[in-house]
Amino acid sequence: MSQLERNDKIEQLLEKNKFTEETIFNMTDEQIEYFHWLYFEESVYDLM
């Protein structure tokens, strides 16, 4: 993941108020992608 993409996802997670800054900055790229997917990505099943 690029630094720009990582920063964007971090910013969105911080706005969601699910994590503290310290927690997010200690996460790996994979963890950030997972939580971003968990909170922001819509699934076809979400729309049913």
C-alpha positions in Angstrom: 0.0 0.0 0.0 1.3 3.4 -0.8 1.9 6.0 1.9 -0.8 8.2 0.4 -3.3 5.4 0.5 -2.3 4.4 4.0 -2.7 8.0 5.2 -6.1 8.3 3.6 -7.3 5.1 5.3 -5.9 6.2 8.6 -7.6 9.5 8.4 -11.0 7.8 7.7 -10.5 5.4 10.6 -9.7 8.3 12.9 -12.8 10.1 11.8 -14.9 7.0 12.6 -13.5 7.3 16.2 -13.0 3.6 16.5 -9.3 3.7 17.4 -6.8 6.1 19.0 -4.0 7.7 16.9 -1.4 5.7 18.8 -3.2 2.4 18.1 -3.6 3.1 14.4 0.0 4.3 13.9 1.2 1.0 15.4 -0.9 -1.1 13.0 0.5 -2.9 10.0 -0.7 -2.2 6.5 -2.7 -5.4 6.5 -4.5 -4.4 9.7 -5.3 -1.0 8.4 -6.7 -2.5 5.2 -8.7 -5.0 7.2 -10.3 -2.4 9.5 -11.0 -0.1 6.6 -12.7 -2.9 4.7 -14.6 -3.8 7.9 -16.0 -0.3 8.5 -16.2 1.3 5.0 -16.5 -1.3 2.2 -20.0 -2.1 1.2 -20.9 -5.7 0.3 -23.7 -6.9 -2.0 -25.0 -8.6 1.1 -25.2 -5.3 3.0 -27.7 -4.1 0.5 -30.1 -7.0 0.8 
